Amino acid sequence: MTADNSLGVGVVGLHEGRTLLVALNHAIPPVVGLANENRRRVSGLRAVAGCDQDPEKLNRARIDCPDLFYTTDYRELLLRDDVNIVAIYTPDALHGEHIALAFEAGKHVICTKPLVNSMDDARRVWQASCANSGASKLLVGQSTRFFDSFRRQRTAYERGELGTIELVDAHYIHRMDWFYEKSPWAADTTDWVFLGLSHPLDLVRWYLGPIEQVQAIGFRTALANRYRVKSYDVYSVNLVACSGQIGRVMGHYGLHELPSARNAIELTLFGTLGTSLAQYHDMRYYQTTADGTEVKYDALYHQRAYYFNNEVHGMHYGEFANYAQYFADAVRSGLPYSPDLREGLETFCIMEAVRQSAATGHPVSVPPLLKEVGLHEAT
């Protein structure tokens, strides 16, 4: 930390990671018709370094954020004393190695979802954390949790406005031909359960707590066949929590564009006192209260500059800033935060259980996977 107590962030992987650099170092763009202050999205936190092996991505980042240190060597970034937090946005198969190296260097970590996409890397990351006695903290960058509508929903839940949750229903659906063109490794080196499905599975785990069992079915779309995708790109999943509560998750990554009434990510909570729905890319939040009144919030006009840099449906500037601020505050205060490393590995085990269930056609229990990673059975 510097004399002003600010934490320095080094970002590795400057395709999506460039968004975090901009979110940390740039003022929020002006909004026509509103009083504007030249204010940043975060306080006590600043980007200091960027790393990528692609010179073009380094040059693009230098244009946006010219005053930072840049390198193609991740280990060089880790050696810098001004880097307190490493933010990892590299391809999924590299996350395990990059997290372990950051822990060994004594750095705190933000890692974009999925935390890891293999049992070997899950064990490696947990062992690396144990080796430094948990001194390095980790936040999984589950961006959906930190979007305005989902934050409103969580606040209503924590206030008790929805009562006891009896069913959680979540989906993430998005046409992904552009993603195969940008990241061809996605077609044959991973599974959509670790990519898109990680969003709704994390949301269900957030509300239901530890999951006991999953049952999943999968399907390959015409789009997946065109790009020779090895995994299923449609999933339907039922989940049973250790508490006995249930959840449902759907993912579809080969569809045509959605009708405007539906959103790419939606989370519905069915409670004893009310029901609520949060949406993304739109910023709408709906809640039906105990007396039957429906309330609607739509923060898109007011919050567009914060979340999208004035783009209608752009990159994740606001969510990334929100979770970076949240994590920095937790690092400084020592207070609990979520999703931390343990919860992130637990959610990975849920994803792995979904993958196995869809492949075999049978339900899969999650606790044995937790033990295989090295975690004690969740209670």
C-alpha positions in Angstrom: 0.0 0.0 0.0 1.1 3.6 -0.6 1.3 6.4 1.9 -2.3 7.3 1.2 -3.3 3.7 2.0 -4.5 2.9 -1.5 -4.1 -0.6 -2.9 -2.3 -1.2 -6.2 -3.9 -3.6 -8.7 -1.9 -5.5 -11.4 -4.1 -7.0 -14.2 -3.0 -10.0 -16.2 -5.0 -10.7 -19.4 -5.8 -7.5 -21.1 -8.8 -8.4 -23.3 -11.5 -8.4 -20.6 -9.0 -7.2 -18.0 -8.5 -3.9 -19.8 -12.1 -3.1 -18.7 -10.9 -3.2 -15.1 -8.0 -0.9 -15.8 -10.4 1.7 -17.3 -12.9 1.2 -14.5 -10.2 1.9 -11.8 -8.3 4.7 -13.5 -10.9 6.7 -15.4 -13.5 9.2 -14.3 -17.1 8.2 -15.0 -18.2 9.7 -18.4 -20.5 12.7 -18.3 -24.3 12.2 -18.8 -26.1 14.8 -20.8 -28.8 16.6 -18.8 -27.4 15.6 -15.4 -25.1 17.4 -13.0 -21.7 15.6 -13.3 -18.7 15.5 -11.1 -15.3 14.4 -12.3 -15.4 11.4 -10.0 -13.9 7.9 -10.2 -15.8 4.7 -9.6 -13.6 3.6 -6.7 -11.6 5.0 -3.8 -8.4 3.7 -2.2 -7.7 1.5 -5.1 -5.8 2.1 -8.4 -4.4 0.2 -11.3 -0.6 0.2 -11.5 0.4 -2.5 -13.9 -0.9 -4.6 -16.9 0.4 -7.9 -18.4 -0.4 -9.7 -21.6 1.6 -11.8 -24.1 -0.2 -10.1 -27.0 1.6 -6.9 -28.0 -1.6 -5.6 -29.7 -3.6 -5.9 -26.4 -0.7 -4.2 -24.5 -0.8 -1.3 -27.0 -4.6 -0.9 -26.7 -4.3 -0.8 -22.9 -1.5 1.8 -23.1 -3.8 4.1 -25.2 -6.5 3.9 -22.5 -4.2 3.9 -19.5 -0.8 5.4 -20.5 0.8 5.9 -17.1 1.0 2.2 -16.0 3.7 -0.3 -16.0 3.3 -3.0 -18.8 5.0 -6.3 -19.3 4.6 -9.6 -21.2 6.1 -11.4 -18.2 3.7 -12.3 -15.5 6.5 -13.1 -13.0 7.8 -9.6 -13.5 4.4 -8.2 -12.6 4.4 -10.3 -9.4 7.8 -9.0 -8.3 6.5 -5.4 -8.1 6.0 -4.0 -4.6 3.3 -1.6 -5.8 1.1 -4.6 -6.8 -1.0 -5.6 -3.8 -3.8 -7.3 -5.7 -3.5 -9.4 -8.9 -6.6 -9.4 -11.1 -6.6 -12.5 -13.4 -8.5 -12.4 -16.7 -6.5 -15.0 -18.7 -7.9 -18.1 -20.5 -9.6 -20.4 -18.0 -7.1 -23.2 -18.2 -4.4 -20.8 -17.0 -6.2 -19.7 -13.8 -4.9 -22.4 -11.6 -1.2 -21.7 -12.4 -1.7 -17.9 -12.2 -3.5 -18.0 -8.8 -0.9 -20.3 -7.3 2.0 -18.1 -8.5 0.2 -15.0 -7.0 -0.3 -16.8 -3.7 3.4 -17.8 -3.7 4.3 -14.1 -4.3 2.1 -13.0 -1.3 -0.4 -11.2 -3.5 -4.2 -11.0 -3.0 -6.2 -12.2 -6.0 -9.3 -11.3 -8.0 -10.0 -14.0 -10.5 -12.7 -13.8 -13.1 -15.1 -16.7 -13.3 -14.7 -19.6 -13.6 -12.2 -19.8 -10.8 -10.8 -23.0 -12.3 -12.1 -25.6 -14.8 -10.4 -28.8 -13.7 -10.2 -30.9 -10.5 -6.4 -30.8 -10.8 -6.4 -27.0 -10.7 -8.9 -26.9 -7.9 -6.6 -29.0 -5.8 -3.6 -26.9 -6.8 -5.2 -23.6 -5.8 -6.4 -25.0 -2.5 -3.0 -26.4 -1.7 -1.3 -23.1 -2.6 -3.6 -21.2 -0.2 -3.0 -23.7 2.6 0.8 -23.4 2.0 0.7 -19.7 2.8 -1.8 -20.2 5.7 -4.5 -18.3 3.8 -2.6 -15.0 4.1 -3.5 -14.2 0.5 -7.2 -13.6 0.0 -9.1 -14.3 -3.2 -12.3 -13.0 -4.6 -14.0 -14.8 -7.5 -15.1 -12.1 -10.0 -18.7 -13.2 -10.3 -19.8 -10.0 -12.0 -23.5 -10.6 -12.0 -23.7 -10.4 -8.3 -22.4 -6.8 -8.5 -24.8 -5.4 -11.1 -27.4 -2.9 -9.9 -30.5 -5.0 -10.2 -29.0 -8.0 -8.5 -27.7 -5.8 -5.7 -31.2 -4.5 -5.2 -32.5 -8.0 -5.1 -29.9 -9.1 -2.5 -30.7 -6.1 -0.3 -34.4 -7.0 -0.3 -33.6 -10.6 0.6 -31.3 -9.6 3.4 -33.9 -7.2 4.8 -36.3 -10.2 5.0 -38.7 -8.7 2.5 -39.0 -12.0 0.6 -39.3 -14.2 3.6 -37.8 -17.7 3.3 -36.7 -18.7 -0.2 -38.5 -21.8 -1.4 -37.3 -21.9 -5.0 -34.5 -20.2 -6.9 -34.7 -20.0 -10.8 -31.8 -18.6 -12.8 -30.6 -18.6 -16.4 -27.9 -17.2 -18.7 -28.7 -17.5 -22.4 -26.6 -15.8 -25.1 -25.7 -16.5 -28.7 -21.9 -17.2 -28.8 -20.6 -17.4 -32.4 -18.7 -14.1 -31.7 -17.1 -15.8 -28.6 -15.8 -18.8 -30.7 -14.3 -16.3 -33.2 -12.6 -14.3 -30.4 -11.6 -17.2 -28.2 -11.3 -20.4 -30.3 -10.0 -22.4 -27.4 -13.6 -22.3 -26.0 -14.7 -24.8 -28.6 -12.5 -27.7 -27.6 -10.6 -27.1 -24.3 -13.4 -26.4 -21.8 -17.1 -26.9 -21.2 -20.0 -24.4 -21.2 -20.8 -25.4 -17.7 -17.6 -23.6 -16.7 -18.2 -20.7 -19.0 -21.7 -19.2 -19.2 -23.4 -21.6 -16.8 -21.1 -20.5 -14.0 -23.2 -17.3 -13.7 -26.6 -18.8 -12.8 -25.0 -21.7 -10.8 -23.2 -19.1 -8.7 -26.4 -17.2 -8.2 -28.3 -20.3 -7.0 -25.5 -21.2 -4.7 -25.5 -17.7 -3.3 -29.1 -18.1 -2.1 -29.4 -21.8 -1.3 -26.1 -22.3 0.4 -24.2 -25.7 0.0 -25.6 -28.0 -2.7 -26.1 -31.7 -2.0 -27.0 -33.0 -5.4 -27.5 -32.0 -9.0 -29.2 -33.6 -12.0 -28.5 -32.3 -15.4 -29.2 -32.9 -19.1 -27.4 -31.4 -22.0 -27.8 -30.8 -25.8 -25.6 -29.6 -28.6 -27.1 -26.9 -30.9 -26.6 -26.4 -34.6 -24.3 -23.4 -33.8 -22.1 -25.7 -31.6 -21.9 -28.3 -34.3 -20.9 -25.6 -36.8 -17.9 -24.6 -34.6 -17.2 -28.3 -33.6 -17.8 -27.5 -29.9 -17.0 -30.6 -27.8 -19.2 -29.7 -24.8 -23.0 -29.3 -24.6 -24.0 -25.7 -25.2 -27.5 -26.1 -23.7 -28.0 -27.2 -20.1 -31.0 -27.8 -17.9 -30.1 -28.4 -14.2 -32.0 -29.2 -11.1 -30.3 -28.7 -7.7 -31.1 -29.8 -4.2 -29.4 -27.9 -1.4 -28.2 -29.4 1.9 -31.1 -27.5 3.5 -33.6 -29.3 1.2 -34.4 -26.2 -0.8 -34.4 -26.5 -4.5 -33.1 -24.5 -7.5 -33.3 -24.6 -11.3 -30.7 -23.4 -13.8 -30.8 -23.2 -17.6 -28.1 -22.2 -20.0 -28.3 -21.8 -23.8 -25.4 -20.6 -25.9 -26.5 -21.3 -29.5 -29.8 -19.4 -29.7 -31.0 -16.7 -32.0 -31.4 -13.2 -30.5 -33.9 -13.0 -27.6 -37.2 -11.1 -27.8 -36.8 -7.8 -25.9 -39.0 -9.0 -23.0 -36.4 -11.5 -21.9 -32.8 -10.8 -20.7 -29.6 -12.8 -21.1 -29.4 -13.3 -17.3 -32.4 -13.5 -15.0 -32.7 -14.5 -11.4 -36.1 -15.2 -9.8 -36.5 -15.7 -6.1 -39.7 -17.3 -4.8 -40.2 -16.5 -1.1 -42.8 -17.0 1.5 -43.4 -13.2 1.6 -42.7 -12.1 -1.9 -41.2 -12.9 -5.3 -38.5 -10.9 -7.1 -36.8 -10.8 -10.5 -33.5 -9.2 -11.5 -32.3 -8.8 -15.1 -29.1 -8.2 -17.1 -28.2 -6.6 -19.6 -31.2 -4.4 -18.8 -31.1 -3.0 -15.3 -34.7 -3.8 -14.4 -35.7 -5.2 -11.0 -39.2 -6.3 -10.1 -40.6 -7.2 -6.7 -44.0 -8.4 -5.6 -44.5 -7.5 -2.0 -46.5 -9.3 0.7 -49.7 -7.3 0.0 -49.5 -8.1 -3.8 -48.1 -4.8 -4.9 -45.6 -5.0 -7.8 -42.7 -2.6 -7.6 -40.4 -2.0 -10.6 -36.9 -0.3 -10.6 -35.1 0.6 -13.8 -31.8 2.4 -13.2 -30.5 2.3 -16.8 -30.8 6.0 -17.5 -29.3 7.1 -14.2 -26.6 4.4 -13.9 -25.7 3.9 -17.6 -22.4 6.0 -17.4 -21.3 4.1 -14.3 -22.0 0.6 -15.5 -21.5 0.9 -19.3 -19.3 4.0 -19.8 -22.4 5.5 -21.5 -22.8 2.5 -23.8 -26.3 1.0 -23.6 -25.1 -2.6 -23.2 -21.4 -2.5 -23.1 -18.6 -4.1 -21.1 -18.6 -4.7 -17.3 -17.1 -1.4 -16.1 -19.5 -1.0 -13.2 -19.6 -4.6 -12.0 -15.8 -4.8 -12.1 -15.4 -1.6 -10.1 -18.0 -2.7 -7.6 -16.3 -6.0 -6.8 -12.8 -4.5 -6.8 -14.0 -1.9 -4.3 -15.8 -4.5 -2.2 -12.7 -6.8 -2.1 -10.3 -3.9 -1.3 -12.5 -2.9 1.6 -12.5 -6.5 2.9 -8.7 -6.8 2.6 -8.3 -3.6 4.6 -10.9 -4.4 7.2 -10.4 -8.1 7.6 -14.2 -8.7 7.4 -15.7 -11.7 5.6 -16.6 -11.4 1.9 -18.1 -13.6 -0.8 -17.4 -15.5 -3.0 -14.1 -16.2 -1.4 -11.7 -19.0 -2.3 -13.5 -21.7 -0.4 -16.9 -20.8 -1.8 -15.4 -20.5 -5.3 -14.0 -24.0 -5.1 -17.3 -25.3 -3.8 -19.1 -23.7 -6.8 -16.6 -25.2 -9.1 -17.5 -28.6 -7.6 -21.1 -27.9 -8.3 -20.2 -27.1 -12.0 -18.1 -30.3 -12.2 -21.1 -32.3 -10.8 -23.3 -30.8 -13.5 -20.8 -31.8 -16.2 -20.7 -35.3 -14.9 -24.4 -35.6 -14.5 -25.1 -34.4 -18.1 -22.5 -36.8 -19.4 -23.8 -39.9 -17.5 -27.5 -39.2 -17.3 -27.4 -39.8 -13.5 -27.6 -37.5 -10.4 -24.3 -36.6 -8.9 -23.5 -35.8 -5.3 -21.4 -32.7 -4.6 -19.8 -33.5 -1.2 -17.5 -36.3 -2.6 -16.1 -33.8 -5.1 -15.4 -31.3 -2.2 -13.5 -34.0 -0.4 -11.5 -34.9 -3.6 -10.4 -31.3 -3.9 -9.3 -31.3 -0.2 -12.2 -29.4 1.4 -14.1 -30.7 4.3 -17.7 -31.5 3.6 -19.8 -28.3 3.8 -22.3 -28.1 6.7 
